[in-house]
Amino acid sequence: MADQIRGRILSQSNPDLNAPMKNTSDTSTATNSRREFLRSTTLAAASGLAISSHIAQAAEEKKPPVRIAVMGLNGRGKGLLNGFCAFPEVEVAYLCDPDSKTIPEALKVVAGKGKPVPKVVTDFREALADKQVTALVCAAPDHWHALATVWSCQAGKDVYVEKPVSHNIREGQTMVAAARKFQRVVQAGTQRRSASDLIEAVKLIREGKLGDVKMVRTWITSERPQIGKLQPSAPPENLDFNLWAGPGPGDVYKSNLVHYHWHWRWDYGTGECGNNGIHAMDVARWGLGVEYPDVVTCGGGKYFFDDDQETPDTQLATFDFPNACLQWEHRTWTKRGIDGQTYGVEFYGTEATLLVSSKGWRMFKDEKEIQKHDGSDMESAHIKNFLDCLVSREKPNGDIEIAHRSTQLCHLANIAWRTRSTVKFDGVKGEIIDNPAAAALMGRTYRKGFELPVV
């Protein structure tokens, strides 16, 4: 059935946006892009010609339309809706959310950008059945990311999926397999991969400007609220809780679960490590140029909060790679950070140190600042990269395989914490070894009707 659906959608008009994804490596893509950039700028300089604004605008208008369905319309959903609507080639075909209260604000965003009124549906699968839809933008909770992505790939849709890309390791593996089998462009919401300042920072690290980097420290600190201890209750009439729960348990609703505090419940979220750690550890893994850790350990606990949260409010995880180690730390009860930053990724090299924060980056030699960058746009650059890849069919900056390997770090840290054990990982096989209790947490149990397909 999935292949039949895919065949019908791939045969629709608009062949550019539905062509198979090119099997090009990240390195070759980057090299070709640099060569093309140098070639084009050299020709322009030689001829003394400049592209006028009206010609550039006309070229922009000729881009094939991208008809998107946006799934999940709260914080990140509204942010992505704003971001995608800024591009003239984007048409919002569907707004999808099981909570009807989210719709009015989303419609205002679309109207404010001068876009046509989209269809409004509770179940995003209606959008997947529409052959005119090009891509799904998934900003639903973590427990929906994998299923939405795999179903979309089977239906011939490209996908922009928020971070962390999966609820567990098995889901991430299946998402990568689905993207490759159905040759779909799948971009993760790890927008730092498209930030020009971080691209420059990683280049400096790879060129050896820090010497040999032996350790990277990542962290985030914040003051989150108590969510209380509540009894189960009936969901509000505006919420289809069964659909919201999807693959997770759908029989126990609490008002402190929807719409944000699901992050701190294992059935639906991945804790602060998955919520924000993914951003920091993705930058760390990128800069180090590493793929899989050999050993993961994790300490911490729920020390501060006395409420319905299940995930740790204090967590310290260490990842051992062959030639370096990576550390993650979070505290959700104090803003006091490290090196004056509430969020950071710090690369410690034998010659210099580079500190990445939410305000760009700084490089230090001993205690003296020797270079810095005040930051750059990343949100719109990341969306643009996705839209460009829909046409070129190349892998995007935040390709699903890249994002899965970074998200995997979050899952391994949480597994080590939940089992209070040392986790040994075989990255090539994608398996936790010699630890049955930890290995059991690589997947989950799915409710009938919401099972993860085998790809």
N, C-alpha and C positions, 0 to 999 in steps of 0.2 A: 504493500500500500504506500509506504513512504517513497519508494522509487517511482511509483506512478504519479504521486503528487508532485515530486520533484520534476519529473519529465514534463508534466503539463505546464509548470511554472517556467521552466527553462525555455519552453517553446513560445512563450509570450513575446509580444513586440518589446523593443528596447533591449537588444541583444548585448550591448556593452555592459549594462549593469547586471546581467544574469549570466555572463560568461564565466567559465571555471576560473578559479584563482590560479595565477601563474605560480609555478613551483620554483621560486627564486629565493636564494638565501638572503638574510639580512645584510650580509657583507657585500654581496654583489649588487644588491639594490642600492645600498648607500654609495658604492663606488660609481655605479652608472649615473646616479643622481648628481654626484659631484662633477663627473665628466661632462654631463649635459649642461650643468650650470656654468662651468667654465667656458664651454664652447659657445653657449648663447651670449654670455656677457662679453666675450672677446669679439664676436661678430658685431654685437651692438656698438661696441666702442669703435671698431674699425669703420663702420659705416656712418657713425655719427647720428644714428637714428634713435629716437625715443618713442616708446609706445604711448600714444595719447590716452587720456582717461576714458574718453568715449569709446575707443577701440577696445580697451581692456574690459570696459563694462559690457560691450557687445559680446566679447568672447565668453565672459562669465554667464551671460544669458543663454548662450548656446549649449551650455552643459545639459546633459540629459536630466530630466526630472528624477529626483530621489523621493519616493513616496514611503514615508516611515510610519510605523506604528509604535507609540510610546507606551510601555508597560510599567506602571508604578508612577504615581504622580505627586508624591510628597517631596521632601527636600531635594534629593538628587534628581528626581524625575523632573521637577519644575526647572531646576538648573539646566539640565540637559535640553529640555524643551526650549528654553531661552537660547541656548547655544546653537542648537540645530536650526532654529527659525531665523537666525542671523544670516544664513546662507540662502541666496535667492533660488537656488535649484531645489531646495528642500520643500516638499509638501507634506504636511502632517495629515496623513490619511485617517489614522485612528488614535483615539485616546482610550487607554485600557486600564481599568482599575476596579477591584471588587468593592471599593468604598465610594459610594456616590457623592460623598461630601468633598472629595478631592477634585471633582470635575469642574465646578464653576471657576476656580482660580486658574486651572489649566486652560480653559477656554479663553479666559481673559489674556493669558500670555500669548496664545495663538492670534487672537484678534488684534492685540497690541502690536504684533509684528506684521499686520496686514495680510495674513494668510487666510485662505478659505476655511470655513467651518468644517472641522473633521467629524467623522463618525465617532460616536461614544458607545463603547461596549464594556460589559463587565468582564467577559472572558476573552483574553487576548487570542485564543485559538480561532476566533472569528476572523481576526485580521490575517492570520496565517493562511486561511482558506481563500483569501482574496488574491488573485493572481496579479493584481495591479500593485500590490505592496512590494517594495524593494527590500526593506530592511526592518528589523525589530530593534528598538532601543529599549533595553531592559534595565530598569532601575527599581525592580521589585526587591524584597528582602533576599538575603543570602540563600535561603533554602529553595528559592525558585530559579536561581541563575542557571544551573546546569540543565534542568528540564526545559526551560524556555529556549535556551541556546540550541540544544540538540533537536528539539521539535522544529525550530526555525530552520536549522540546516537541512533537515529532512524535507521540509517544505520548499527548499530552494531559496530561502531568504538569507541575506547577510545579517550580521549581528554586531551591535555595540552593547556590551554587557558590563555592568558596573562591577567594581571590585568589592570584596574578594570574589574571584570568578566562580568559586564553588563553595559548597558547604562541607565537602570532605574530599579526600585525595582521589577516590575512585571516580567521583563526578568530574574532577578536572581532567583525568585521563580520558574519560569518555567524551568530553567536550573537544579535546584535541583530535581524537579519532574521528568525531563527526565532522569537524571543520575540514579535515583532510579528505575523508571519504566523499563528501558531497561538494568539495572544492569551494567552500564558502570563505569570504572575508569575515573574520571575527576579531574585532578590536575590543580590548579590555579597557576599563576606565582608569588605567594607570597613566594619567595624563602627563606625569613628569617625563615620560619617555619622549614627549614631543617638545619639551621646554628647551629652548636654544641655550640657556645658561647651563643646564645640566648636561646637555650634549657636549658643550665645551669643557665642562668639568671632568666628565668621563674621559674625554680625549686627553686631557692633561695627565690624568691618572695612568692611562694606558701608555702614554709617552714616557712615563717614568719620572715625572716632575716631583713626585713625592718620594722617590726611591722605591723600595720594595714595601708594599702595604701589607702589614702583618695582622692588623686588627681593624675592624669597623664596629663602631658603637652606634646603635640606633635607639631612639626613645620618643615618647610623647608623655606629657603630663597635663592634667586637666582637673577641673572640679565638676563632677557629674552629680546629679541629684539623687537622693534616696527615692526609690520607687514604691516603698511600702510592702506590706504583706497583705494580699487581698485574697478573698475567696472567689472561686469561679462564679461567673454570672452569665446571663444570656447576652449574646452580642447585640449591639444596636441594630435597628432596622436598616440603617444605611450601609451596613457591612455584610457582605457574603463571606462569613468566616470560613466556611468549608473551602471555598475557592482560595481565599487568602492563605489558609494553612497548606493547601496543595499537598506536597509530598510528606509534610510533617503532620503531627497529631492535630485533628480537627474537632476534638470533642471537649476540650477545656479552654474556654475563653476567659481572659482576665483583662480588665480595662487598663492595666499597666503593661500590656503586651504590645498592642497596636497603638501608635505607628512607629515608635522608635526603640522602645526598650526590649524588643525582641532580640536586639543585638546581644543581650546578656543572658539569653536562654539557649541551651545547647541544641534544642530541637529545631531552632530557626536561625540562630546566629553563630558567630565565631569569636565573640568577645572583642575586647579592644585590640587584641593582637591581630585579628582578621580585619577589624573595622579600620584601623589606622596603621597598624604595623605593616600591612601590605605595601603601603606607599614607601615607607622608610626602607624596608628590607628589599624592595624591588630596586631602589637606587643603589643600595649596598651591593647586591648581587651583580648588578649591571657594572658598577665601578670595579669590583673585584674580578669580573669576568669568570665567575664560577657558576656551576649548574646545580650540583646536589651536595648536601652535607653528608658526612660519614656517620657522625654521632650528634645527637641532640639531647640536651638536658634542660630542665626547666624547674624553677622554684617560684615561690610566692604563694599567695592565697587570697581569700576574701577576708581581709583584716578590718576594713573600715566600715563597710556597709552591712546592715542587719535588715535585709529585705528579700524580695523574691529573685534577686539576681543570682545566677549560678556561676557565672564566669569570674575569674579572679580580678579583684580591683588593684592588685599589685602583682606584677609578673616580671620575671627575669629569665630569659632563655639564652642559651649559648649553643651555637652551631659550629661544629668543627669541620673545616674543609682541609684538603691536603696541605695547603701552604699558608692558611690564615684562619682566623676565627671571626665570627660575627656575633654580636650580642644585641638582644632586644630587651628594652625595659619600658614598662608603663606603670603609671600611678594615676588613678581616676579620682583622687581625693585631695590633690594639692597641685597647684600650678608651678610650684618651684621646680625648675628644670635643670639642665646641665649646660654649662658654658653660657648661661643667660638666655637659653632658648627652651621654650616648651616643646618644640619639635626639632629633631636634629638627626643628621647622619654624619658621623665624623670618621674620616679615613686617617688612620695613623700610619705614616710611612717612615722609613729610615732616614729620610732627608727633610720631610716637611709634613704638615698636617692640613687637611682640607675639611672645613666644616660647612655642611649644607644645612640650611634652615629654611623656614617659610619665606625668607627675605633674600634669597639668592645664596651665594657662597663666599667664603673667605679662605685664603690660604695663608698658613703661618710657617715661618722658619723660626724654631724655638718659640719665643713669645711675640715676635715681630710679624705684623701683617705684611705680606709681600705681594698679594694680588687679591682682587675681589670682583664679584659680579652682583649687581643689585637685584637680579631676578628678571624673569621674562614671562610673557604670556604662555600659558600651557593649555588652558581649556579649549579655546577656539582653534589653536594649532593642532590639538589632538583630534578634534572633530573634523577639521579640514583634511588631516592625514587620512582619516577613515573614508571621507567622501572621495578623495583622490583615488584611493585604492579600490573603491567600488568600480571605477572606470578602468584603472590600469590592471586590476586583478592581481596586484602584488601584495605581499604580506605587509600589514600595517606596523607602525612602530610598537604598539602594544599588542602584538599578535597573541592569540590565545595560548600558544605553547610557551611563550616567554612568561606570560602572566600566570599560567598554571605552575610553572617551576618556582616562581616567587611566592604565590599563594600557598604552595606546598610547605614552605617554611613555617607559615602561620599554623597550618594544620599539625605539623610535626611538633611544634612547640606546645600546642594545646593537648595533643595526645600524650606527650611526655608529662605534662602537668597533671592531666586527669588520671593517669596510671601511676604517677609518682615513680617513674622508672626512667632509666637511660634507654634511649631509642637509637638503634642502629639501623641505618637505611641503605639499601642497595638502589642507587639512583637509576642505574641502567635497567634493572628489572622493575623499578617502581614499587618496591616491596620493603616493608619493615621486617627485619629478620630476627629470629631467636627471641621473640617477645609476643606470644599469642594474644595477650590482653591488649597490647598496643595495636597489633595488626587488626584486631576486631573493630577498631575505631576508624579504620581507613574508609569505611562505607557506612551505610545506614539502612534502616528498614523503611520501605516506602508503602504508603497506603494504596489500596486498590484504585486503579484509575489514574494514579500519578507515579507509576513505576518508571524508573530511568531505563530507556531503551538500551539494548545491547547493540553496540556498534562494532 
